């Protein structure tokens, strides 16, 4: 199948829309060939479905044919990587067919994978999982420290699981919905202004580019070119700072947080059921801290951050919470007794 005939493939125009005003100006006004040094990352604009590539050797090629990483800012490059990633799913056959074309391109190499596109769901998942272990384990340890029966501690744990999962779902949904409402209100207001006074909005967009360093003539040319492709998108990105592909998703945040909370709250509950009564507090704490350490390391790995630092951060925080609730439970248990 010819990649150019597949509607799901990313087009050259969609990539160029991600560029800022000065980047568009730099690329569109380049009269010389792009110099690709060995190891340079780039996107082949004639076959963007092949993703991010690395040059195997120093070569020179027309700027309109490739987009080198060094021609754009790091944030823009990350946006391009996120845009290209979905387009590469499930296309092993087409990728194999493209190898013939790759042989004729001296700069062709394997694509790289980046992690910035995972930030949204990682945040919701990690927050739900960590909160589940810390809050449920702390609650159970506090009740157990007050010399409560095993049944009472179990009831406290199950109640904490249900209440916590519901609280996480509602809290995430309300919070992210508020953010989405604010974004949508800005977009709707901008749409009305574009319909009522398009010339004034075009001048406003051009002035933004002037403030960033372009001269007035070039700024207006860039504003006109971007508006010709996607007027609202240009204003959303450069005037409002809103990326259409990264709008808030309330339902996604809600169900991921709730599901992770309900799942990982079972860790201290399982530890209670397996532990003998004299060792229930130490085993609940041990199982919970080990789980927190593993979750911290996993979150760091998925986000591309140092795993040890992420693991220590969440483990120390959880240990502090359990210690405080244990002390409070102990004091209240003694007082009541």
Secondary structure, DSSP 8 states (H G I E B T S, - for coil): --GGG-TTS--HHHHHTTS-HHHHHHHHT--S-EEE-TT-EEEETTSGGG-EEE-SS-EEE-TTTEEEGGGS-HHHHHHHHHHHHHHTTT-HHHHHHHHHHHHT-TT--------GGGHHHHHHHHHHHHHHHHHHHHHHHHHHHTT--HHHHHHHHHHHHHHHHHHHHHHHHHHHHHHHHHHHHHHHHHHHHHHH-HHHHHHHHHHHHHHTT--HHHHHHHHHHHHHHHHHHHHIIIII---GGG---HHHHHHHHHHHHHHHTHHHHHHHHHS-GGGHHHHHHHHHHHHHHHHHHHHHHHHTS-HHHHHHHHHHHHHHHHHHHHHHHHHHHHHH-
